[in-house]
């Protein structure tokens, strides 16, 4: 048994039944649903002396699993706890993947996420870009991929959901407010319009939803809230590209804090995943480690591995590909050449649409986000 002081603490794993009285500050309907969808039973304790049983009625309105009087005998508490515990795993979804899949609405065939996605499709595509480790250029790939997809005519938005090192807005020379936190407030609290949380890049090709202004505020982002916000955004855009952290350890399962949950949630929602890695044997090893960690979340999701800043020849590329394919068969393996122009673009806060980097990203965009329907109109290349 452990004491819970905040909603974030309550969402960790490691227990079956959550007990709270009706005056707990963060005890609301949404909180109850979040717990139940994680396979946890909720027991509400009320004071029978309250006028007209208002405490009990509030708990019933929240649809908790069990209610009990605060002055009930210990044997009654034990009976209620035993009944709640035995029913928790059967009555609710226990899988985190099932939770975010439920948020996504009716299932899409994950083996072919683009099939049937015409003008009347339920939502736009969700493409997640992650790094197999830090410092491999996943953010640059996400920005370049977004730009190339937008130049074809898609309505594209880039979301910075990296809660470890958010940097998309800074990289593009944009303001840090509004951002993802603003968007969550708009979706869940009705404080403004979701579109007001988007910033259009100076080129005008695409929009950005910036990440946290301060990465130390990661605890403000609940995975469920980010998931619902991204899905809402996908209902009004053709393609949502989500840049996430390279860290995805399931720390709550080990008794740790609810860290890296946003990355795991985005991967579970993704229609396609791009994994960026360094073009070395160590880079391959980190790709395999990452895939092993992410497999429960992306098992049926197309995965493309992009080795970034590659300056070798075809022989070296063949060696890297052969080493990876001995263990895992991704949808495709792409080698993104080293591009000096990218360094200049980084300092200028611009997107390098020409050169080797831009050409490789155009090819990757065709794999990640092929035209949605035959009548799709592309912009003329500039």
Buried (B, 14 or more C-beta within 10 A) or exposed (E): EEEBEEBBBBBBBEBBBBBBEBEBEBBEEBBBBBBBBBBBBBBBBBBEEBEEBEBBBBBEEBEBBBBBBBEEEEEEBEBBBEBBBEBBEEEBBBBBBBBBBEBBEEEBEBEEBBEEBEEEBEBBBBBBBBBBBEEBBBBBBBBBBBBBBBBBBBBBBBBBBBBBBBBBBBBBEBEBEBBBBBBBBBBBEEEBEBEEBBBEBEBEBBBBBBBBBEBEEBEBBBBBBBBBBBBBBBEEBBBBBBBBBBBBEBBBEEEBEBBBBBBBBBBBBBBBBBBBBBBBEEBBBBBBEBBEBBEBBBEEBBBBBBBBBBEBEEEBBEEBBEBBEEEBEBBBBBBBBBBEBBEEBBEEEBBBBEBBBBBBBBEBBEBBBEBBEEEBEEEEEE
